[in-house]
Amino acid sequence: MAAEFGPVTAIHWNAYTGVAGDVMTADAAAVRAAFDVAVTSLVLAIQEAYQDLKAAKGTVLVTNGGFALFDQKIDAWVVQSSAMGVAIGNAAKHKLIGLLCERLRSDEITVGEVMVMGHVKGTAWDPGNATIEPAAIAGKFWEIYSKRESKVVTVG
């Protein structure tokens, strides 16, 4: 593929899975799947593209959600929404981003996370009263990319 498309200079990670909904009934395979999609697959993608990213002084951009945060109100919402798998994956991914920022800084690879703190207008998750504009999220990604600043930002 590299011959056809060239080296990898940027990765945007937006993968998630909705499995493992309830903490008391999810089986181990569903919990592993949620973690693997959010974290293990991201690690593998970066490892595979590492030399290209390093040579290009590339960028890794990751979408995440507020379910990642430890907060009683958020945790109650996660339980009510039966979204345990997403929450566990997001929390682990959030930690991974901090580690990647530190690890890849000396390679001049920019790592950024945009944490979406609510529903995005026009998406499948929009209950009809979403307040976050997709352009606001795109703007945060563009800011990280263009300024080449490894950081975590929130929208919403």
N, C-alpha and C positions, 0 to 999 in steps of 0.2 A: 504493500500500500504506500509506503514512503516514496517509492519511485514515482508513483502516480500523483500523489498529493503533496509531496514534500515533507519537510520535518514538522514536528509538532512544536508550535510556538506558544500555544495557549490551550488551556483546558477550562471548560465551564462545566461544573458538576452540579446537577440538579436532580439526581436520581433519588427516589424513595420508594418504599413499598408500604401498602396499607395493611399488611398481614400482622398478626399478633395483636389483635385489638384489645383484649381484656387480660389484665395481668394475672387473673386467677384461672383462666381457662385456656390460654395460649399454650400450644405444645412447643417443645424445645426447638423443633425444626423451624417453626414460624418466627421465634425470637431470633434464632441464628440468621434467618433470611433477612429480617429487618436490619440487623447489624451489618451483615455482609454487603447489602446494597448500599447502605449509607457510608460505611467506613472501609471495610476490607476492599471493596471494588475501587474506591477512590485511591487507597494506598497503592494498589496494583497498577492503576492507570498512571499514577505519577511515577512509580518505579519504571514502568515500561517507557515512558516518555522523558525520563530524567535527563539523559544525555542531550536530547534535542532541546529541552527547556533550558538546560544549563548553557548550551552553545548560543542560544538565541536570547539569553537573559529574559526568558519567557514569563508567562503569567498563569497562575492557577486561581480561578474564580469559583466560589462555591456559594450556592443558594442554601440557606437554612431557614428554620422557622423558630418562633418563640417557644414552641414546645420544648426546646433544648434547655431552657432556663429553669433553675430550681426556684420555684415560687408556689406557695400554697394555692393561690387562685388559678395559676396555670395548670398545676397538677390536678386540681378538681375538674378543670375543663377537659384535660386529657382523659381522665377517668370517665366523665360524662360522655365524651365523644368516642369512647372506646378506641383510642388512638395510641395505645401503649407502645407499639412497635415503632411508630414514627417518632414518638418522644424519646425513646431510648436511643434510636439511631441518630436523631438530631443532637442529643446531649453528647454522645461519643464523638460525633463529627465536629461539634463545636470545640471540644478539647483537641482533636486532631489538627484543626486549623491553627490553633495557637502553637502547637508543636511544630507544624510545618513552617509557620512564619519564622520561628527561631532557627530551625534546621536549614532552611533553604536561603536564608538571608545572605550568608557568605557566598552563595552561588549566584547572587543577584537575580534570583527568581522571586517575583512578586507573588504573594499569596494573600487573597482577600476573601472575606466572607460578608455577604449581605444577609442579615437576619431579618426576615419579614415577620412583623409583629401584628398580624391580623389577616383579614381576607383581602384578596386582590380582585379588583373589579374585572368582570368579564371572564373569570376562570371557572372551572368546574366546582371550585370551593366557594364561590360567591353565593351566599344565601339570598342575594337580592339587595343587600344593604352594605356591601363592601365599601371600604373607604380608601384603599390604597390603589393608586394609579400604577399600572405597569411601567409607565415612563419614569416614575420616581425610582423604581427598582433599577431600571436600566441606567438611569443617571448615576446611581451609586456605584454600579459596576464600572461605568465609564470613568468615574472619578478615580477609582482604585487603579484601573488600567492605565489611564493617561498620566496620572501623577506618579505611578510606580511606587505606591505606598502600601506595604503589607499591613493590613489592619482588618478589624471587624467593625462593621457599621450596621445600624438598624434603620429600618423603614417602617413607619406606622406608629 
